[in-house]
Amino acid sequence: MASNEEIQPLPRFAATPDSIAEDAERLVQRSRRFHDDLVQTVTPSTATFANVILPLINMENEFALQSNILCFYRHVSEDAEIRTASSKVQTLFNAFLTELLMREDIFTLVRTVHNQSKDLDQESASLLTFAYNRHIQTGVGLLGEGQKQRFQAIQARLSQIKTTFRENLVSDKTTISFTLAELEGVPDRILAKLEKKGAPQDQYEVILSNPSHTEILSYATRSETRKRMFIASQNRCSDNGPLLKEAVILRHESACLLGFPNHAARQLQGTMAETPNTVNDFLEDLRIKITPTGLDSLKVFKDSKRDHLSNQGEADQHNDRFFLWDYQFYHRLILEQEISLDRQKLREYFPVQTTIANMMSIFAHLFGLEFTELQTGEKTPHMLWHEDVQVFRVHESRERGREFLGHLYIDLFHRPGKYAQASCFNLQPGFTRQDGSRSFPAVAFLCDIPKPTSTKPSLLWHFEVVLMFHELGHSMHDIVCKTKYSRFHGPDGVPVDFGELPSQMLEQWCWMPSQLKALSCHYSYVDSGMLELWKTENEAAGVTQPDIHMPDEMIKSLLQARRLTFGPLFYLDQLQRSMFDMAIHQPSNMKEAESLDPAAVWNRLHREIRLIDGPEALGQGYTWGHGYATFSHLMQDDYSAGYYAYLFSQVFAADLFFTGFKDDLTNSEQGQRYRQVILEKGGCQDHMQALGEFLGRAPSAKPFESLLGI
């Protein structure tokens, strides 16, 4: 019998700008003909789940197999024309989906089946409800012809706005320059990354989209330098500010056309939270609980600043104020001087190659998986979109029968035009085909890490390790999911406030001493070349080669630093972002939406929630910057009025971890039970019931509150 891999070959990545446009148009026309034929052959009197809903979902399944890849090129291609073509295709698909959902003839058939179908299995019943509600949420049957045209025009413009917003982020090259004197305290290794400008080359140019700008905030001893850097970083991508405001207005108008009071009310239908009031109450309750401990943490920073200025013989010109541009600098000082954590030394234990391999080993053991990388001789032309990409076959472990599960692509390294954040993209969803066979998923895990060379290892910050473990967790959810219908497959098939939960639980592994040992490997052990590099840089100082795994004292310091880095002040930052997202998407009327000043709302919430002063404390008002212009979640379909999900789902994630795993992190039996109960059923289950089934009781917020010390 042929293997599963032979039954389902890897997709090809051989697109040109023209082929992307042509394939997309062909796909749309084929789908449109299918829908036209459906309403010609099935009438309301003959409509059933089998002859209406199943054909519709089968077409959706097949559409996704091609559309996901056509839209993926915009995130990974080095060719700007291919990225542009891919972005245009996404806009085309969005408009076509709106067209389909507003077809009265299709809705009539779906409504008939919805009103009369009985005795369906849980996933089919969920699919029918979803299909019906999705039509309702686009106003079909409710809007007049003029309103329908306006609604479609709004959706088309919103799609354009999202594309432009993202393109502005990718292409942004905003810079700021400093003299060497202004960069006092910045290490030579950071200065070496900066380009010199000016006639005598006495200016160092900083590209604000480059991570080096955050390192300068951590090391520059001059407050004025840090202030200029921070304010400049909060004012890049200036074209995105008007785009966000336009999107807010259009979203509000769209929601009102459908009978909702605002965009947030529309977005939250079908989520675990369900209503804006639930979200608002949750965020406010969390703010009240965290603020006292946040003030305690802020006092630590203020004391550090006061002591530092005193030791330097400098007077505090701002009456004990602590500013946003002070945070990174004093965070580093506290880590180094009070907790004895050298973040540069910590990075040496996380070379990207071994860290990813160690992550996959943890997932393999926990979930009963086996990863096999395709070697050079197994790769065919156009199997990958770039030569740096790795691809793995994923099987069940030998103990579980080695059944094929899907393909995992890993694309780690930076290149021009690539999506700049660690993320997970489904390329092909998993589902059951019409003939009963399985279409297996393919998922891509992207990062934007500098590529290592023979003279420079690529080392990760610990927060990057946490983020990458989180995103690989999404990939595992995608791979192990076993739904019948692509609609409910993986993290994309669940409500936004449940989708983050599995990966947030997995983040805890990155803070446990035994797992830090398992994840770490000093870069001098990667290969002989890295050992020689380490010797060149260290043996002259008489330093012996470090242990292969992170030493206990360093782990102890890292765990002490956790509360400083990911404690109350971190969660207040997340609250600020969540409350901003909810505030701009809940105007009481159109006049309020049109008069909204996003900059004032963003910066006022910075001060009120994060408790840290900005330029407004120096008399510059609340419109000094537009940090939201780089807040990409605001332009993602699920995360507008949905960013709260990161905090909301963390409550459940903490309960799952402390109840199910904390005392035995390598319990594969428990990991596979978690996989079966939480991950495999995707979006076709009642998520609160699934949590209760795994926990053996109703979920509790106490573990999360205990984690925060509140």
WOSUL-V68458 format. One record per pair of residues at least 12 apart in sequence whose ideal C-beta (glycine too) atoms are under 7 Angstrom apart, sorted by the first residue. I is the first residue (numbers start at 0). GAP is how many residues later the second one is. If there is no record, write none. Layout:
I;GAP
I;GAP
//
This chain:
2;401
3;400
3;436
4;388
4;399
7;431
7;432
9;373
9;381
9;397
10;58
10;416
10;417
10;431
11;370
12;369
12;371
12;372
13;368
14;58
14;67
16;64
16;65
16;68
19;50
19;53
19;62
19;65
19;66
19;69
20;64
20;68
22;43
22;47
23;46
23;65
23;68
26;36
26;39
26;40
27;64
27;68
30;28
30;32
33;25
34;65
34;68
34;71
37;17
38;66
38;67
38;70
41;67
43;64
43;65
43;68
46;62
46;65
46;66
47;65
48;64
48;68
48;71
48;75
48;79
51;57
51;58
51;61
52;60
52;74
52;75
52;78
55;75
56;70
56;428
56;430
57;376
59;426
59;427
60;370
60;425
63;365
63;422
64;363
66;26
67;358
67;359
67;360
68;358
69;16
69;19
70;15
70;18
70;19
70;22
71;353
71;355
72;13
73;12
73;13
73;16
74;343
74;344
74;350
74;371
75;309
75;310
75;335
75;342
75;343
75;370
76;308
76;340
77;337
77;338
77;339
79;337
82;334
86;76
86;80
89;73
90;68
90;69
90;72
93;61
93;65
94;60
94;61
94;64
97;40
97;54
97;57
100;33
100;34
100;37
100;39
101;36
101;38
101;46
101;50
103;36
103;37
106;28
106;33
106;34
109;21
109;22
109;25
110;21
112;15
113;14
113;18
121;562
122;360
122;361
122;362
122;365
122;561
125;362
125;558
126;358
126;360
129;357
132;137
136;121
136;129
136;132
138;12
138;118
138;119
141;116
141;117
142;114
146;110
149;107
150;103
150;106
153;96
153;99
153;100
156;93
157;89
157;92
160;82
160;85
160;86
161;473
163;79
164;75
164;78
164;470
165;466
165;469
167;69
167;71
167;72
168;68
168;461
168;463
169;247
169;250
171;37
171;64
171;65
172;34
173;34
173;62
174;30
174;31
174;32
174;33
175;30
175;32
175;52
175;53
175;56
176;20
176;26
176;27
176;28
177;25
177;26
177;28
177;47
178;23
178;24
179;22
179;24
181;40
181;43
182;21
182;33
182;37
182;42
183;36
183;37
183;38
184;34
184;35
184;36
185;30
185;33
185;34
186;32
189;22
189;25
189;26
189;29
190;13
192;19
193;12
193;18
207;24
207;25
207;28
212;16
212;20
213;114
215;13
216;12
216;13
216;108
216;111
216;112
217;110
217;111
217;114
225;99
225;100
225;103
226;98
228;96
229;94
229;95
230;384
230;393
230;394
233;391
233;392
233;393
234;390
234;391
235;394
236;392
236;393
237;388
237;391
239;389
240;357
240;385
240;388
243;354
243;384
243;385
243;390
244;351
244;353
247;336
247;337
247;345
247;348
248;344
248;345
250;12
250;334
250;389
251;335
251;338
251;341
252;337
261;323
261;324
261;325
262;322
262;377
262;378
263;12
263;318
263;321
263;322
263;377
266;373
266;374
266;375
267;373
269;225
270;224
270;225
270;226
271;223
271;225
271;226
271;415
271;416
272;224
272;375
275;306
275;310
278;303
278;365
279;302
281;366
282;292
282;295
282;296
282;299
282;361
285;289
285;361
286;288
286;322
288;416
288;421
289;278
289;281
289;282
289;418
289;420
292;275
292;416
292;417
293;274
293;275
293;278
293;317
294;316
296;270
296;271
296;272
297;24
297;271
297;313
299;34
300;21
300;29
301;18
301;20
303;26
303;29
303;30
304;17
304;21
304;25
305;14
307;25
320;292
320;296
321;290
321;291
322;289
322;290
322;291
323;288
323;290
326;285
330;233
333;230
334;226
334;229
338;218
338;221
338;222
339;217
340;216
340;217
340;220
342;118
345;116
345;208
345;212
346;112
346;113
346;114
347;111
347;174
347;175
348;171
348;172
348;173
348;201
349;109
349;110
349;112
349;115
349;170
350;106
350;107
350;108
350;170
350;172
350;175
351;60
351;97
351;100
351;106
351;108
352;173
353;167
353;172
354;105
354;110
354;164
355;54
357;160
357;161
357;163
358;109
358;110
358;113
358;160
361;147
361;153
361;156
362;109
362;113
364;301
364;303
365;302
365;305
366;109
366;113
366;304
366;305
366;308
367;28
367;29
367;31
367;32
367;300
367;304
368;25
368;27
368;28
369;25
369;26
369;27
369;32
370;21
370;23
370;37
371;20
371;21
372;17
372;19
373;17
373;19
385;25
387;23
387;25
388;20
388;22
389;20
390;16
390;18
391;15
391;16
392;14
393;12
393;13
393;14
393;85
403;36
404;35
404;74
404;75
405;24
405;34
405;35
405;36
405;37
405;73
406;35
407;35
407;37
407;67
407;71
408;35
408;36
409;35
410;33
410;35
411;35
411;37
412;36
412;38
413;34
413;35
413;36
413;37
417;30
418;27
419;28
420;27
421;24
421;25
421;45
421;46
421;49
422;23
422;48
423;19
423;21
423;47
423;50
423;51
423;54
424;18
424;19
424;21
425;15
425;17
425;52
425;64
425;66
426;15
426;16
426;17
427;13
427;14
428;12
428;57
428;60
428;61
429;51
429;52
429;53
429;59
430;52
430;53
430;54
430;55
430;58
431;52
440;37
440;38
440;48
440;49
442;32
442;35
442;36
444;26
444;27
444;30
446;21
453;75
454;78
456;66
456;69
456;73
458;64
461;96
464;45
464;54
465;41
465;44
468;37
468;38
468;40
468;41
469;33
469;36
469;37
472;29
472;30
472;33
473;17
473;29
476;13
476;14
476;25
476;202
477;12
477;13
479;195
479;199
479;200
480;198
480;199
480;201
481;198
482;198
482;199
482;201
487;194
487;195
487;196
488;193
489;192
492;189
492;190
493;188
493;189
495;142
495;143
495;146
495;149
496;148
496;151
496;152
497;151
497;189
499;145
499;146
499;149
500;148
500;151
500;152
501;176
501;177
503;145
503;146
503;149
504;148
504;151
504;152
507;149
508;156
510;48
510;51
511;153
512;42
513;151
514;150
515;34
515;39
516;32
516;33
519;29
519;30
520;27
520;28
521;24
521;25
521;26
523;21
523;22
524;23
567;140
570;137
571;37
571;38
571;39
572;37
573;72
573;73
574;34
574;72
575;29
575;30
575;33
575;34
576;54
576;66
577;65
577;66
577;69
578;26
578;30
579;21
579;22
579;25
579;48
580;53
580;59
580;60
580;62
581;59
581;62
582;18
583;12
583;14
583;17
584;55
584;56
596;26
597;28
597;30
598;23
598;24
598;26
598;27
599;22
599;23
601;25
601;26
602;13
602;19
602;21
602;22
603;18
649;54
650;50
650;53
651;39
651;47
653;49
653;50
653;53
654;40
654;44
654;45
654;48
654;49
655;38
657;45
658;36
659;14
659;34
673;20
676;13
676;16
676;17
677;12
677;16
//
